[in-house]
Amino acid sequence: MSGEAAFIAALRGLATSSAARGLADDCAVIDLGGEALVLTHDMMVEGVHWLPGADPADVAWKLVAVNLSDLAAKGAQPLGVLLGYMLGDNDARFVEGLGEALAAFSVPLLGGDTVSAGSGAQTLGLTAIGRAAHRPVPSRSGARAGDGVWITGPLGGAMLGFEALRDGTDTDTTAFRRPVPRLAEGRALAPLVTAMMDISDGLLLDASRMAQASGVTIAIEADAVPFAPALPPGRRRDALSWGDDYELLFTLPPTITPPAPAFRIGIVTSAGPDPVLLDGCAPAGQLGYEHT
């Protein structure tokens, strides 16, 4: 067994509850009478998800935001978070940033656990718990041939922010350091979408995952994709597979207009040889970020 995909495939044999959605979605969904509880857990590792020396307050903000982005993709209202924290060099600053994020997104800290490893890269985890605003709760697997493909905002800002932090340039780094989950947009879209997920690992890879879950092909038009204003035109292909944008990717029947700001970037077609197409062709090169 090697790599993220193989490990998740092995876990599917254990995740037999319907709430797990076959480990093929952003969240678990537990039906509780007339309500649905939505749960997600994301981890972040120093040197992978943030650069060594980063402000711990920014790390805390991002840890909260990326988990809430998964709830946004389910149209869920956050109820609280549980923190898994490895003690580091500036824990007080982390707590400060955590408080800022919790206040910004109106979500309480409910508990968690702390550990000390002594050395090595700091590893953090967060579990976010939400209440579904609409049932059935959106999944990745409902896209149908003829649906339009949409995203809620521009791509590439996080990539530019990361590069600016890495290289010490004066480009705006906010999109990378402090992403904003599209919670209100997710709740507005949930009753209408046929499929929805957030863009965390790159548009092309995440669109491919949605297409495979739905048994369709997603055809994207490069010129229709919105990009960050500062992104040079020559970097657009990079931005399509870079990730960390945390916009929502969703599909809608062709007669429906989204009730939130969004950009139509393509169409769903019947399944073909490739799950995702870019301007009519299978994209060359890496589709997005995967852990190896």
Secondary structure, DSSP 8 states (H G I E B T S, - for coil): --SHHHHHHHHTTT--SGGGGGG-SSSEEEEETTEEEEEEEEEEEBTTTB-TT--HHHHHHHHHHHHHHHHHTTTEEEEEEEEEEE--S-HHHHHHHHHHHHHHTT--EEEEEEE--SSS--EEEEEEEEEESSSS---SS---TT-EEEESS-BSHHHHHHHHHHHT--S--HHHHS----HHHHHHHTTT-SEEEE-SS-HHHHHHHHHHHHTEEEEE-GGGS-B-TTS-GGGHHHHHHH-----EEEEE-TT---SS--EEEEEEEE--SSSEEETTB---S--S----
